[in-house]
Amino acid sequence: MPRPFHIVDAFTDQPFAGNPAAVYLLEEWPGDAWLSRVAREMNQSETAFLVRNANGFDLRWFTPLIEVDLCGHATLASAHVLWSTGAAAEGASILFSTRSGVLTGQRAGELIELDFPLLPEEPTQPPRGLAEAMGVKPIYAGKSQHDLVVQVATEAEVGAARPNFTRLAEIATRGVILTAQSSDPAFDFVSRFFAPAAGINEDPVTGSAHCCLADFWGKRLGKDSFCAYQGSARGGVVHVRVAGNRAILGGQAVSVVRGELLDR
């Protein structure tokens, strides 16, 4: 039975930028092995699978290697698909039931806003070999629930980093967030995100990382609302603000592919 899918570029207002995610709206849950095989076939940093429930949608996220607990850009892409196809009423909030609890998507002008958990970080001793694997000189290292965060002195160092992904994959963490304060007044901070252990050498734009970065930069800049740039080759803009123990992520999304999986 053919299964429709969409590929959406998230955290961008133009195609071929931001972070692409594949999105499937399913009638019911197939086995996990099927979900994993489809995610490998899509070969995106994340593939989102949705099944309607009584209050909204169950949502799961898969990389080409593993299922993950939290993903911002694929949730943004999912909300965009549900509204644009009429599967959810335009303008209505969407409730997503996930491994990380119930997440909400809603329109906020030209942005889609996602209500996500804030992921506070705290100082940590850098794991052995981290600086060498990253190829940078950290001025701070911290750890959140999911990731390590590494601060360097300048935006130029963030852009120039060329990690050794083989060595980085050996470090026990979902991913590493590399960040610095922005030299561009349009942005508060810049970042890049590397997760080779999860099958993603460099993620183009990472919403969940900004749930940590909002806490990190809030403590340093004394503010609770930010406009950030993730400086991957594709690049993307993430708006984020802290609301108690929640991080409100904002971004735009563009559909680039509609197709069918010929599931035989």
Number of C-alpha atoms within 10 A of each C-alpha: 8 10 13 14 21 22 25 28 29 35 33 22 17 15 15 16 20 31 28 30 26 26 28 21 21 14 10 11 13 9 8 10 9 12 20 19 14 19 25 19 12 19 18 20 29 31 32 27 23 23 17 17 13 6 10 17 21 20 23 23 27 27 23 21 17 15 18 15 14 22 23 25 31 30 28 27 29 31 26 25 23 18 18 13 10 9 12 17 12 15 11 11 17 23 20 25 20 16 14 13 12 17 18 18 24 21 19 12 7 11 17 21 23 28 21 25 21 24 22 16 21 14 12 13 9 16 12 9 13 22 16 13 18 20 15 20 15 18 10 15 22 20 21 21 13 17 22 28 27 24 22 18 15 14 20 13 18 24 18 10 14 12 18 15 17 12 15 23 20 13 19 11 19 18 24 25 22 27 28 22 20 18 13 11 8 10 16 17 22 25 26 24 24 25 21 22 20 19 20 22 19 19 24 24 32 27 30 21 26 27 26 27 28 29 22 20 20 16 11 9 12 8 13 16 17 21 17 22 22 27 20 19 14 15 18 24 23 24 22 24 22 21 14 9 13 16 27 23 27 25 25 24 27 21 19 13 11 12 11 12 14 9 9 5
